[in-house]
Amino acid sequence: MAKLILTHEVTGLGEPGDVVEVKDGYARNFLIPRSLATPWTKGAESQVSAIRKARKAREIATLDDAQAAAQSLESRQVAVSAHAGDSGRLFGAVTTADIAAAVEAAGGPKVDKRKIEIGQPIKTVGEYTVSIRLHPEVSAKIAVKVVAG
């Protein structure tokens, strides 16, 4: 087992700044090459506190605030404009950054693109449902309409 410090959020494993133990192959072949984690050392404890402080500044403070933001988001439909061919297939894909920018443009709260979860890659024009994790206990599902632009 390898002991690691997460530098980014990994679904099902933990948040940035968490110290986790995972199998050696998962650490060596997936987490470390993608810069999602760093090996744990005694000197890295200061790095953990810096990561946690940055995470606290970004996240929504209370559960009530997160629930209010979730209701605000779920009542909106977000439109994303993307370049598409005649058949409705996009040139590329809609990214989480595109969705975060569209939410903010629609008058919603500022959303961190790393908190947005897209089930399947969005590569065609149409309507999709996307999940946004606002708080460890609260997530919002929003309707995203992709239009050719």
Residue pairs with C-beta under 8 A, 6 or more apart in sequence:
1 21
1 22
1 23
1 24
2 21
2 22
2 23
2 24
2 26
2 27
2 28
2 39
3 19
3 20
3 21
3 39
3 40
4 19
4 20
4 21
4 22
4 27
4 31
4 32
4 37
4 38
4 39
4 40
5 17
5 18
5 19
5 37
5 38
5 39
5 40
5 44
5 47
5 48
5 51
6 13
6 14
6 15
6 16
6 17
6 18
6 19
6 20
6 31
6 36
6 37
7 16
7 35
7 36
7 37
7 38
7 51
8 16
8 35
8 36
8 37
8 114
9 15
9 16
9 114
9 115
10 31
10 36
10 37
11 117
13 20
13 22
14 20
15 55
15 136
16 51
16 52
16 54
16 55
17 48
17 49
17 51
17 52
17 55
19 40
19 48
20 37
22 31
27 37
27 39
30 36
31 37
32 38
32 39
38 44
38 47
58 112
59 135
60 66
60 69
60 134
60 135
63 135
63 137
63 138
66 134
66 135
66 137
66 138
67 138
69 109
69 134
69 138
69 140
70 134
70 138
70 139
70 140
71 140
72 108
72 109
73 103
73 108
73 109
73 111
73 132
73 134
73 140
73 142
74 140
74 141
74 142
76 103
76 106
76 107
76 108
76 142
76 143
77 106
77 142
77 143
77 144
77 145
78 99
78 102
78 103
78 106
78 108
78 142
78 143
78 144
78 145
79 102
79 106
79 144
79 145
79 146
79 147
80 94
80 98
80 99
80 102
80 144
80 145
80 146
80 147
81 147
81 148
81 149
82 90
82 91
82 92
82 94
82 98
82 125
82 146
82 147
82 148
82 149
83 90
83 91
83 92
83 148
83 149
84 90
84 91
84 124
84 125
84 148
84 149
85 91
88 124
88 125
88 126
88 148
89 123
89 124
89 125
90 122
90 123
90 124
90 125
90 146
92 123
93 121
93 122
93 123
94 118
94 122
94 123
94 144
94 146
95 113
96 113
96 114
96 116
96 118
97 113
99 111
99 113
99 116
99 118
99 130
99 144
100 110
100 111
100 112
100 113
100 116
102 144
103 109
103 111
103 132
103 142
104 110
104 111
111 132
115 132
115 133
115 134
116 130
116 131
116 132
117 130
117 131
117 132
117 133
118 128
118 130
119 129
119 130
119 131
122 128
122 144
122 146
124 146
125 146
125 147
125 148
126 145
126 146
127 143
127 144
127 145
127 146
128 143
128 144
128 145
128 146
129 141
129 142
129 143
129 144
130 141
130 142
130 144
131 139
131 140
131 141
132 139
132 140
132 141
132 142
133 139
134 140
